[in-house]
Amino acid sequence: MRVLSIIALLIAASLIVIGQSLANEIKSELFWSTHEDTCQQGLHHQPNGPFAILIFCEYALGDYAGVVYYENLRAPISLQYGPKWTIANRFWQEPMWASDVSSFAWSPKGTKLFIATERIYGSGGLFELNLKSKTAKQIMPEDKTVTINSPGPGYVITGVDFRTNELHFKVSSSDLEGKGISTDKTYHIAEE
């Protein structure tokens, strides 16, 4: 009887550890940054939707990304996200936001993905990807349209506040640091 009690306690403890591990995994998928962690190549699942971001670690050449409609569509086109996502068209990547990725974050309702890029091999911008319309909008810098050949300063997402629907980020350009210039910024997330 005592042996069965010990086995039951060990099983219960294992389930608690596994549950905490899964909860931590889901939390880590809301937000990712190369500035906080080493690159983790592979799929990073959206915790509240059918998408995943695929991160490619190219080390000295930067980190690259693509968006995948990962879950089964169960129809020729996505009933939830519309005709932009089909059985034969479930991967999205554009050099402007997919090159030299520094960080990403999913929006609270899961309809948007925010990607920040560096200026070395990327466009040095911050982008809002609308997953329903499959369109990307440059958020930062506000005064210049960035390109790979004419990059912005580079950005890093530092977090998402789900209570206030705010994306927190900063300019990653090292030439601003130590000059008393605050690089912490906030962007209000508008979702349908």
C-alpha positions, 0 to 999 in steps of 0.5 A, a space after each residue: 500500500 505504501 509503495 502505491 502511495 509513493 508511485 501515485 505521488 511521483 506520478 502527480 509530481 511528474 504531471 505538475 512538472 510537465 504542466 508547468 513546462 507546457 505553460 512556460 513553452 506557451 508563454 515563450 511563444 508569445 514573444 521572442 528576441 535574439 537579444 534575450 536568447 540565442 536563436 532557436 531555429 524552427 517553428 514557434 507556434 502561435 498560442 492563440 491561433 493556427 499560425 507559426 513563425 519559422 525562424 532560420 538561424 544563419 548566425 553571422 548572417 542574421 536570423 530570418 523568418 517566414 509565417 506558416 498557416 500551420 493548423 489543418 485548414 479543413 477546406 480549400 481556403 481558410 474559413 477563419 482567415 479568408 482566401 489569402 490562406 489556402 491548402 496550397 498557399 500556406 507560407 508567407 515570407 517577404 525580404 522586407 520583414 523576414 531578413 535579419 529578424 531581432 524579435 517577434 510578438 503575437 498580438 493579443 487576439 492573434 490576428 497580427 504578428 509584429 516583427 522587428 528587424 536589424 539594419 545589418 542584413 535587414 531593413 532595420 524596421 518594425 512591421 505589423 503583419 495582418 494575418 487575415 489580409 496577408 499584408 505587412 505595414 511598416 510601423 517604424 521608423 515613422 519618417 522614412 520608408 525602409 528597404 534592405 538597401 536603405 535601412 532604418 536604425 533597427 528595432 527590438 521588441 521588448 514585450 506586449 502588454 495584453 491589458 493595454 494592447 500595447 507593443 513595447 519596443 526600442 531602437 536597437 542602434 548602438 550609436 544612440 546608447 549612452 547619449 541620454 537618448 531614450 529609445 523605449 517606445 510603445 505602439 497601440 495594437 488595434 485589432 478587429 
